[in-house]
Amino acid sequence: MQAFEISSPAQNRPSALSLPDAASTALRTGVVDRPRHGIQIRRIQAHDLQWLPALADLLIDSVHQSHSSDFLAPLSRYAALEYWHGVYAKLGAGHALWMACEGGAHGPLHGAVQLKLAAHAHHRGEVQRLMVHSREQGRGIGSQLMAALESTAASWGRHLLVLDAPTDSASASVFRHLGWRPSSEAPGFSSLINDARRDAAMLYKRLRRQS
Ligand SMILES: CC(C)(COP(=O)(O)OP(=O)(O)OC[C@H]1O[C@@H](n2cnc3c(N)ncnc32)[C@H](O)[C@@H]1OP(=O)(O)O)[C@@H](O)C(=O)NCCC(=O)NCCS
């Protein structure tokens, strides 16, 4: 059964800092394969346009489920595709995108995360839009996406990562569980419906330098 394919994310999560083989494979191929779990983490390149429709579906699901992003529900398919076209246009030296798909390179896409590399601070990067489809949450996919991102970031010399998450949200708890530490809080950071705002926690994580 699907629910048991990733049996113990804590045990089996690819540790960014303790799996140099996985890291070097990821660097070489852009793929971190977890065949035991049926989930593959893959870095998407600017020419991988075939993933655009699934990424649009993922964003729409995320906006409609969590209401925690800068998008307001309902999010149209046009707006979702427009967002991802913008992301693809940035992919390259300063921006990276990973996705999680089931059962290999052509399986359904369940999650994604982005890393923006600070242009003038070569030790730093910002994690953006970690999203796991609402049907697939709790299977260790978010952990694996973050592990792949952190592994690659460390190998690129980006030892300080930052991100924001809604204060007192499940996602902030997940990040703290994954070793992220709060640095500050930004009042009224995110827009909600009816012009309401939501505070956000700023979190950071220091990655161990790879030799
Ligand atoms: C936050 C989110 C990305 C997590 O993805 P996920 O695939 O469900 O997470 P995982 O199953 O990998 O769980 C991650 C870890 O957090 C733990 N965890 C889960 N819920 C938790 C909670 N409420 N508090 C603390 N830890 C929690 C899990 O046990 C797991 O730890 P482990 O790997 O040591 O077992 C996902 O829920 C999501 O997409 N939410 C909506 C969008 C969102 O809020 N994104 C973040 C915006 S920055």
Ligand as a Chemical Component Dictionary entry (heavy atoms), coordinates in Angstrom:
data_LIG
# 
_chem_comp.id                   LIG 
_chem_comp.type                 NON-POLYMER 
_chem_comp.pdbx_formal_charge   0 
_chem_comp.three_letter_code    LIG 
# 
loop_
_chem_comp_atom.comp_id 
_chem_comp_atom.atom_id 
_chem_comp_atom.alt_atom_id 
_chem_comp_atom.type_symbol 
_chem_comp_atom.charge 
_chem_comp_atom.model_Cartn_x 
_chem_comp_atom.model_Cartn_y 
_chem_comp_atom.model_Cartn_z 
_chem_comp_atom.pdbx_ordinal 
LIG C1  C1  C 0 4.947  21.412 5.476  1  
LIG C2  C2  C 0 4.968  20.290 4.439  2  
LIG C3  C3  C 0 5.835  20.714 3.286  3  
LIG C4  C4  C 0 5.554  19.004 5.071  4  
LIG O1  O1  O 0 5.649  18.002 4.070  5  
LIG P1  P1  P 0 5.349  16.463 4.426  6  
LIG O2  O2  O 0 5.738  15.626 3.277  7  
LIG O3  O3  O 0 3.951  16.324 4.919  8  
LIG O4  O4  O 0 6.363  16.253 5.638  9  
LIG P2  P2  P 0 7.050  14.903 6.092  10 
LIG O5  O5  O 0 6.081  13.760 6.049  11 
LIG O6  O6  O 0 8.314  14.757 5.336  12 
LIG O7  O7  O 0 7.366  15.248 7.600  13 
LIG C5  C5  C 0 8.465  16.032 7.910  14 
LIG C6  C6  C 0 8.922  15.770 9.328  15 
LIG O8  O8  O 0 8.165  16.610 10.190 16 
LIG C7  C7  C 0 7.515  15.830 11.183 17 
LIG N1  N1  N 0 6.242  16.474 11.416 18 
LIG C8  C8  C 0 5.096  16.347 10.726 19 
LIG N2  N2  N 0 4.161  17.163 11.234 20 
LIG C9  C9  C 0 4.738  17.820 12.259 21 
LIG C10 C10 C 0 4.290  18.808 13.191 22 
LIG N3  N3  N 0 3.034  19.285 13.154 23 
LIG N4  N4  N 0 5.169  19.259 14.113 24 
LIG C11 C11 C 0 6.430  18.798 14.162 25 
LIG N5  N5  N 0 6.898  17.863 13.320 26 
LIG C12 C12 C 0 6.066  17.384 12.385 27 
LIG C13 C13 C 0 7.399  14.446 10.576 28 
LIG O9  O9  O 0 7.339  13.459 11.588 29 
LIG C14 C14 C 0 8.688  14.346 9.791  30 
LIG O10 O10 O 0 9.755  14.052 10.640 31 
LIG P3  P3  P 0 10.697 12.778 10.407 32 
LIG O11 O11 O 0 11.205 12.912 9.008  33 
LIG O12 O12 O 0 11.733 12.905 11.464 34 
LIG O13 O13 O 0 9.779  11.601 10.585 35 
LIG C15 C15 C 0 3.550  19.956 3.935  36 
LIG O14 O14 O 0 2.738  19.645 5.037  37 
LIG C16 C16 C 0 2.923  21.056 3.114  38 
LIG O15 O15 O 0 3.120  21.109 1.886  39 
LIG N6  N6  N 0 2.128  21.944 3.734  40 
LIG C17 C17 C 0 1.447  23.011 3.024  41 
LIG C18 C18 C 0 2.385  24.029 2.405  42 
LIG C19 C19 C 0 3.264  24.666 3.416  43 
LIG O16 O16 O 0 2.834  25.024 4.491  44 
LIG N7  N7  N 0 4.534  24.807 3.006  45 
LIG C20 C20 C 0 5.551  25.425 3.798  46 
LIG C21 C21 C 0 5.579  26.887 3.475  47 
LIG S1  S1  S 0 7.181  27.506 3.769  48 
# 
loop_
_chem_comp_bond.comp_id 
_chem_comp_bond.atom_id_1 
_chem_comp_bond.atom_id_2 
_chem_comp_bond.value_order 
_chem_comp_bond.pdbx_ordinal 
LIG C1  C2  SING 1  
LIG C2  C3  SING 2  
LIG C2  C4  SING 3  
LIG C2  C15 SING 4  
LIG C4  O1  SING 5  
LIG O1  P1  SING 6  
LIG P1  O2  DOUB 7  
LIG P1  O3  SING 8  
LIG P1  O4  SING 9  
LIG O4  P2  SING 10 
LIG P2  O5  DOUB 11 
LIG P2  O6  SING 12 
LIG P2  O7  SING 13 
LIG O7  C5  SING 14 
LIG C5  C6  SING 15 
LIG C6  O8  SING 16 
LIG C6  C14 SING 17 
LIG O8  C7  SING 18 
LIG C7  N1  SING 19 
LIG C7  C13 SING 20 
LIG N1  C8  SING 21 
LIG N1  C12 SING 22 
LIG C8  N2  DOUB 23 
LIG N2  C9  SING 24 
LIG C9  C10 SING 25 
LIG C9  C12 DOUB 26 
LIG C10 N3  SING 27 
LIG C10 N4  DOUB 28 
LIG N4  C11 SING 29 
LIG C11 N5  DOUB 30 
LIG N5  C12 SING 31 
LIG C13 O9  SING 32 
LIG C13 C14 SING 33 
LIG C14 O10 SING 34 
LIG O10 P3  SING 35 
LIG P3  O11 DOUB 36 
LIG P3  O12 SING 37 
LIG P3  O13 SING 38 
LIG C15 O14 SING 39 
LIG C15 C16 SING 40 
LIG C16 O15 DOUB 41 
LIG C16 N6  SING 42 
LIG N6  C17 SING 43 
LIG C17 C18 SING 44 
LIG C18 C19 SING 45 
LIG C19 O16 DOUB 46 
LIG C19 N7  SING 47 
LIG N7  C20 SING 48 
LIG C20 C21 SING 49 
LIG C21 S1  SING 50 
# 
